[in-house]
């Protein structure tokens, strides 16, 4: 069977699609790529939370699947809405790259080194509230956090042009494109809790393609899939939108428990960041979902708002 992968045309999206293409070709399947531009790629002057959310990056790819022009779509999982449209499923979650946030700056090794009235760029409400919390602890209310949109290369160009003193990006994308040397520092999860699914790739297909569900099974990485299923359920339970400043990160411990931590922040800065965590033995996607639901309930009880 010759397969066609629908993909966005940014350099990072093409890397991701070509990575899946290579894995499938190793299994003996000829694979073509169908490059597409999405609404999310076209709208760069407004934040995602104001123009329709992360679904703007996947709608055109889903249309290609629906019309039979493509067989599968490869996504960065943190860009995939928590509720897929009827008739579509995540067929596979692949092994995770580094899920952490990265500090990128030509002159400032870290937050504490920013000059007076510095400008830090991010496109994420999650990063905004966590950065603001960290800056407040340092007494740096003078630092401005400004929106930063565009693909990875565009964001780096804006930094190099001097529009920002520093920007915060996903470490996974930088590492995948061979740009790890641009990273000045890595935020550990305790410093900047990652977004649900960050660093993982998901493969979406039509729900009626049982042939593809079986074909893609060798590409799935179950430990990653269980982690991100718990994370994504926290987000889904709290509205599943990028307009909710929410972090959720799960990892396995030595005692074989899945530890899930989540954080919610007030985008207006009026309320403190709320954090909860829980650990549970998880052996199936259903159990991962239940863990995510419990953590979401605990977040609400602590003051998080959907």
Residue pairs with C-beta under 8 A, 6 or more apart in sequence:
1 29
1 30
1 211
1 215
2 29
2 30
2 31
2 32
3 24
3 29
3 30
3 31
3 32
3 71
3 72
4 31
4 32
4 33
4 34
4 69
4 70
4 71
4 72
5 17
5 20
5 21
5 31
5 32
5 33
5 34
5 70
5 71
5 72
5 73
5 74
6 34
6 36
6 60
6 61
6 64
6 65
6 69
6 70
6 72
6 73
6 74
7 13
7 14
7 16
7 17
7 33
7 34
7 35
7 36
7 61
7 73
7 74
8 14
8 35
8 36
8 37
8 38
8 41
8 57
8 61
9 35
9 36
9 37
9 41
10 41
10 151
10 152
10 153
11 151
11 152
11 153
11 177
12 76
12 151
12 152
12 173
12 176
12 177
13 74
13 76
14 33
14 35
15 176
15 177
16 74
16 75
16 76
16 176
16 201
17 33
17 74
18 33
19 74
19 176
19 201
20 31
20 72
20 74
20 94
20 201
20 203
20 219
21 31
21 33
23 219
24 31
24 219
25 31
27 215
27 218
29 215
34 64
34 69
34 70
36 60
36 61
36 64
37 60
38 56
38 57
38 58
38 59
38 60
38 61
39 52
39 56
39 57
39 59
39 60
40 48
40 54
40 56
40 57
40 79
41 57
41 151
43 51
43 56
43 149
44 149
44 150
44 154
45 149
46 149
47 123
47 125
47 147
47 149
48 54
48 56
48 123
48 149
48 242
49 125
49 241
49 242
49 243
50 243
53 81
53 241
53 242
53 243
54 78
54 79
54 80
54 81
54 242
55 81
57 75
57 79
58 73
58 75
58 79
58 80
58 81
58 204
61 70
61 73
61 75
61 204
62 73
62 85
62 88
62 204
64 70
64 73
65 71
65 72
65 73
65 88
65 204
65 205
65 206
66 87
66 206
71 205
71 209
71 212
72 91
72 203
72 204
72 205
72 212
72 216
73 203
73 204
73 205
74 201
74 202
74 203
75 201
75 202
75 203
75 204
76 172
76 173
76 197
76 200
76 201
76 202
77 93
77 196
77 197
77 198
77 200
77 201
77 202
77 228
77 232
78 170
78 195
78 196
78 197
78 198
78 199
78 200
80 90
80 197
80 202
80 204
81 240
82 196
82 232
82 235
82 236
82 240
83 236
83 240
84 90
84 204
87 206
87 207
87 208
88 204
88 205
88 206
88 207
89 204
89 205
89 206
89 207
89 213
90 202
90 203
90 204
91 203
91 204
91 205
91 209
91 212
91 213
91 216
92 202
92 203
92 216
92 217
92 219
92 220
93 200
93 201
93 202
93 203
93 220
93 221
93 224
93 225
93 228
93 229
94 200
94 201
94 202
94 203
94 219
94 220
94 221
94 224
95 200
95 221
95 224
96 172
96 199
96 200
96 221
96 224
96 227
96 228
97 171
97 172
97 175
97 176
97 199
97 200
98 171
98 172
98 175
98 186
98 199
99 171
99 172
99 189
99 194
99 198
99 199
99 200
99 249
100 171
100 186
100 187
100 188
100 189
100 192
100 194
100 198
100 199
101 127
101 168
101 169
101 170
101 171
101 186
101 187
101 192
101 194
102 168
102 169
102 170
102 171
102 174
102 182
102 183
102 185
102 186
102 187
103 110
103 111
103 166
103 168
103 183
103 184
103 185
103 186
103 187
104 156
104 159
104 166
104 167
104 168
104 169
104 174
104 182
104 183
104 184
105 159
105 165
105 166
105 167
105 184
106 159
106 160
107 165
108 114
108 115
108 118
108 165
108 166
108 184
109 184
109 185
110 184
110 185
111 131
111 134
111 135
111 138
111 140
112 138
114 120
114 140
114 143
114 165
114 166
115 165
116 142
117 142
117 143
117 144
118 142
118 143
118 144
118 165
118 166
119 143
119 144
119 145
119 146
119 163
119 164
119 165
120 131
120 143
120 144
120 145
120 146
120 164
120 165
120 166
120 167
120 168
121 145
121 146
121 147
121 148
121 155
121 158
121 159
121 163
121 164
121 166
121 167
121 168
122 128
122 131
122 145
122 147
122 148
122 167
122 168
123 147
123 148
123 149
123 155
124 168
124 195
124 242
125 242
125 243
125 244
125 245
125 265
125 267
126 193
126 195
126 245
126 246
126 247
126 265
127 168
127 192
128 145
128 245
128 265
128 267
129 245
129 265
129 266
129 267
129 269
129 273
130 191
130 192
130 193
130 247
130 263
130 265
130 273
131 145
131 168
131 192
132 145
132 265
132 269
133 265
133 272
133 273
134 191
134 192
135 141
135 143
135 145
146 164
148 155
148 158
148 164
148 167
149 155
150 158
152 169
152 173
152 174
152 177
152 179
155 167
155 169
156 167
156 179
156 182
158 164
158 167
159 166
159 167
166 184
168 187
168 192
170 198
170 199
171 180
171 183
171 186
171 199
172 198
172 199
174 180
174 182
174 183
189 249
189 251
189 261
192 247
193 247
193 248
193 249
193 261
193 262
193 263
193 275
194 247
194 248
194 249
195 246
195 247
195 248
196 228
196 231
196 232
196 234
196 235
196 246
196 247
196 248
196 249
197 228
197 231
197 232
198 249
200 224
200 227
200 228
202 228
203 216
203 219
205 212
205 213
205 216
206 212
223 252
225 285
226 250
226 258
226 282
226 284
226 285
226 287
226 288
227 250
227 251
227 252
227 258
227 288
228 250
229 285
229 288
229 289
229 292
230 248
230 250
230 258
230 260
230 282
230 288
230 289
230 291
230 292
230 295
231 248
231 249
231 250
231 260
231 262
231 292
232 248
232 292
233 288
233 289
233 291
233 292
233 293
233 296
234 246
234 248
234 260
234 262
234 292
234 295
234 296
234 299
235 244
235 246
235 248
236 292
237 292
237 293
237 296
237 297
238 244
238 246
238 264
238 296
238 299
238 300
238 304
238 306
239 306
244 264
244 306
245 264
245 265
245 266
245 267
246 262
246 263
246 264
246 304
247 261
247 262
247 263
247 264
248 260
248 261
248 262
248 263
248 292
248 295
249 260
249 261
249 262
250 258
250 259
250 260
250 261
250 288
250 291
251 258
251 259
252 258
252 259
253 259
253 279
256 281
257 279
257 280
257 281
257 282
258 279
258 280
258 281
258 282
258 288
258 291
259 277
259 278
259 279
260 277
260 278
260 279
260 280
260 291
260 292
260 295
261 275
261 276
261 277
261 295
262 275
262 276
262 277
262 295
262 296
262 299
263 273
263 274
263 275
264 273
264 274
264 299
264 303
264 304
264 305
265 271
265 273
265 274
266 272
266 273
266 305
271 303
274 299
274 302
274 303
274 304
275 302
276 295
276 298
276 299
276 302
277 295
278 291
278 294
278 295
278 298
280 287
280 290
280 291
280 294
281 287
282 288
282 291
300 306
